[in-house]
Amino acid sequence: MKNNALFAPVTDLKGVGTKTAADLGSLGIYSIYDLLFYFPFRYDDLQTLPLDQIMDGQKVMLKGIVATEAFVSRFGYKKSRLSFKLRIDHDVIMVNFFNQPWLRSQIEVGKEVAVYGKYNVVKQSLSAFKFVAAKENDSGMAPIYPVNKHVRQKKLVSLINLAIETALDQVEDIVPKAIRNKYRLMSDQEIIQKMHHPKNGNEAKLAKRSAIFREFFIFETQLALLSSRQAENSQGKSKEYDLNEIATLTQSLPFELSDDQKHVVNEIFADMHSDRQMRRLLQGDVGSGKTIVAVYAIFAAVTAGFQATLMVPTEILATQHFKKIDEILRPLGVRVALLTGNTKTLERREIYREITDGTINVVIGTHALIQDNVIFKNLGLVIIDEQHRFGVGQRQALINKGENPDILAMTATPIPRTLALTVYGDMSISEIHTLPSGRKPIISGWKTSSQMDEVYQRMHQQLDQGFQIYAVTPLITESESLDLKNAEELHQKLSHDFPDKNVVLLHGQMPGQQKDEIMEEFAAGKINILVTTSVIEVGVDVPNANMMIIYNADRFGLSQLHQLRGRIGRGQTQSYCMFIADPKTDSGKARMKIISETTDGFKLAQEDLKMRGEGDLFGKAQSGLPEFRVGNVVNNYNILVEAQKVAKELVAEDPHLSNVDNLALNQIIEYKKLEQNRV
């Protein structure tokens, strides 16, 4: 970049005040650069066609002369239709605008107008969406941007155009010329011009291809730089763990590790024994036994004279891990502590002191672990569970509490290995596919709401045998816009239908202590049916709960349904999961069929990626995948692979991006770091 003006805040643009800047911030737009590279997600084709060439239902722009006065008719609450006739050559058609009565002032008899909408051939009428300004219809393509209630299309378009007029000439190319030539890519200035103002669909398509490559290239260069710097600074400490002690751990367990678990433990031990810092991602399906693998890693570190820590996203999960790990390791002489936001002050101070003097070997907790008061004597192993639930800064703050400690990240949100290698390029990857021995696959079924009698029959059977049930629903309170079973209503219904059972409601908006108390009661068997939202999705382990009913299951992503289902089947008994859904679309029906027939999380993740794209593996924030604005890591996977290849080559040649040709790229990457750390 020629200067930093490009990264100046949007308030540097004429007419943009603090209120508009705050509104733009809700879209992730903070600087002039962000405006320039905030691209449309689709275009309205504003090419005009003769009436006899327009197909029924086609979206089209029509130009003509207003032939009659506009008339507004009202029907229903706050509903209206504004109608007028438009003469196009020798034809006259009816134009209808729904619920936009204020447009009446723009309609004058004899005036030429251009309108965009959906054409009805039989009625010779247009259900119009908008008037098209002269400037807009010159290009033939109207960009449509992602917006929200704070920023409207018209406002955003004008600000983007202002940014282009003000700063386009300051934009330098990020992708080196040799790479652009090889892949036939546009320059950055061309990308901006042709993404925002394409002359036709083909130009928009070519610009988008270049924009996708550019976005992936920046991301993969960041990853390559990270890997390069880690290689420079990855001098870890070899852990001389005690194999005799580890054999004692194996003998103390009431089960044998699966072949997958043994293989992963050996991979981790090899990493820990080397003098390179371990950076490993463990992908394991729900209930596949990742925790016991973590226990082996922790115990190995302790026998080698190091401390270990395990950070998890919720207090419920931290408590559960603590109880399980303490039960296994305490008899072997390992001191395990629990540290969360709810730890009492006196107890917390004692834990701080014992972590610092080394009395505590292992500390398990939430983000409370990254407080300044937590000072380790000799931290050798950091384990982060559901690592994508933590920000980059939070993960690094914990890692920084040791001198290049070994790092093991774990996730029950598997993504296909090829994709993982591309988006987690700085980590080695281990996978557990098989369930531990003795676990029975969960019997799943998809039922429509008309088949609830069958579901109730199974519920009664399970309750009569002393088992517990989860009833899961997407919403907490009633929604006006979505006709969904909500948790409060469902709680009332099930309390009525099972009057002799203890039916309790749990949802994410309850105070933390109340949630913990309810989960403790459920784990203790005092609650028969727990009505809940997806708050129970990660980690909670109640072996006696062997049935789950998920209402409106088609409102969840496949991977999220699988995560929820993973809360049952934790014991030795047969478990059942019923998905209640009445999907209206073919894709909704396909999702229900797949989830009820497949229990392999890796397969489901692959299917979910195909059907929904990476953005909703189960919600952006939880997918563990980076967010891309233009590219899609599934649909554009081949571009991602090529971008990774050239980024690695570039960083190998210029590890600090100090060559004059790479200075603009370096500046963008520094800017991206600020963006990623922005709360």
Secondary structure by P-SEA (a helix, b strand, c coil): cccccccccccccccccaaaaaaaaaaccccaaaaaaccccccccccccccccccccccccccccccccbbbbbccccbbbbbbbbbcccbbbbbbbcccccccccccccccccccccccccccccccccccccccccccbbbbccccccccaaaaaaaaaaaaacccccccccccaaaaaaaccccaaaaaaaaaccccaaaaaaaaaaaaaaaaaaaaaaaaaaaaaaaaccbbbbbbccaaaaaaaaaaccccccaaaaaaaaaaaaaaacccccbbbbbbcccccaaaaaaaaaaaaaaacbbbbbbbccaaaaaaaaaaaaaaccccbbbbbbbcccccaaaaaaaaaaaaaccccbbbbcccccccccccccccbbbbcccccccaaaaaaaaacccccbbbbbbcccccaaaaaaaaccbbbbbbccccccccccccccccccaaaaaaaaaaaaaaabbbbbbbbcccccccccccccaaaaaaaaaaaacccbbbbbcccccaaaaaaaaaaaaaccccccccccccccccccccccbbbbcccccccaaaaaaaaccccccccbbbbbbbcccccaaaaaaaaaaaccccaaaaaaaaaaccccccccccccccbbbbcccccccaaaaaaaaaaaaaaaaaaccccccccaaaaaaaaaaaaaaaacc
